[in-house]
Amino acid sequence: MLQKLSTVAAWACLIFIIYATLSHAGGRPELTTTEPPVVVIVERFGAYGLLGLLFCLAYPRRIALVCALVLGSAVILELLQIVIPDRDARVIDAVEKLAGGAVGIVSSRALLSFAGGVGCTEFLAVRVHQVQRKGSGRIVDK
């Protein structure tokens, strides 16, 4: 159930990022009305960090696919801004997005591997409770 939820959330997050990236400047969602540069950096970094985390949870055994989706979308969407009249593609923007995506992927894999000794959703969704039987010393799945 958790893997299905994370899959839907990951694709919804990507769709929202596509909308926010490719919509004209006036229709773009904003966190604040003034948007100082630091807020914009946090938006980009955080959005792709969340995207990396969600895709890692959705596809735990497909790290190459996750990296291609998250990091590839950062580069492709930034390049697509060239064709939108009031948007501009900048290398620094792409770097911020790539860094956020990489941090999201790496931190989720590290945290979940550390927590359960297995990859992403196996620990969360298919967590096996092991209990030790009295006297037998055997570990059984509950």
N, C-alpha and C positions, 0 to 999 in steps of 0.2 A: 504494500500500500504506500509506504513512504517513497519507494523508488518511482512509482507512478506519479505521485504528487510532486516530487522533485523534477521529474521529466516535464510535466506540464508547466511548472514554475520556471524552469530553465528556458523553454521555448517562448513562454510569455515574456520573460525578461529580455530575450533576444529581439522579439518583435517590438517591444517598447523602445529598446536601444536603437533599432533601425528607424523607427518613427522619429525619435528625438534627434537622431543624427542627420536624417535626410529631409526633415521638414524645413520649411523656410524659417528664417530667424524669428519672425513674429509669432509663429505658431509653435515654437519649441517650448517644451515645459521647462520651468525654472524653479530652483529652490528658494531664491530670494528675488526681490524686485531689482536690486542694484547689481547683484552678482559680481562681487569682487573676484579678482583672479584666483585667489586661494579656494574659493567655493567652487569655481569651475573645475579646478584640478581635482578636488575631492569628488565632485560629481563623476568625472570621467574615470578616475581611479576606482572609486567605489562601485560604479555600475559594472565595470568589467571584472572587478574582484568578486562581486556577487554572482556574475554570470559564470565565472570559472568555478566557483564553489558549487553552484547549482548543477552545472553540467557534469562536474566530477561526481556528485551524488547520483545523478541520473544515469550515467554510463561509467560505472566504476572500473570496469575491465577494459575500457576502450580509451586509454589515455591519449593515444595518437589522434583519435577522432575528437576528443575534448579539446586538445591543443589546436587542432585545425579549425574547429568551430570558433573557439574563443579568440585565438590570436589572429586567425585568418579574417574573421569578421571585423576585427579592429582595423586591420590594414585596408581591407576592401571598402569598408564603409567610409573610412577617411579619404580614400582615393575617389570615391563616388561623389564626395562633396565638391569636387572640381566642376562637375556638370550642373550644379545647383547655383542659380544666379547670385543669391545673397549669402552664400556660404563659402568658406575657404578651407582648403585642405592644408594642414601644416604638419611638419614632421614631429614637432614637439607634442602635438595633440596625440598623434599615433603612438609615440613613445610612452606617454602617460597611460593610454589605454592598454598597451601591451604589458606595461609593468603591473597594472592592476589585475589584468587577466592572469598573468603568471603568478602573482602573489596569491590570488584566489585559488588557483589550481594546486600550487605547491603547499600552501598552508592547510587546505582541506585534506589533501592526501597525507600530509605529515601528521596532522592532528588525529585523524581517524586511524591511521596505521599505528600510531603510538597508543591510542586508546584501546584498540582491539586486536592489534597484530594482524589485521586484514585490511583490504582496500575498502574504500568509501562506504557504500550502502550495505555491504555485507554486515558490517558492525551494527549499523543502525536498524536495518530492516529485517535481517535474518539472524539476529542475535540469538545465539544458543546458550541457554542457561545450563551450566553443568553443575551437577551436585555430586558429592562423593557419598556413596552408599556406606552405611555403617558396617564396619567390620570387613567389607570385601576389598576396600582400597581401589575399586573400579570407579572410573568416572563415566557417568551415563548422561545422555541428553535428556532433558526434561521437556 
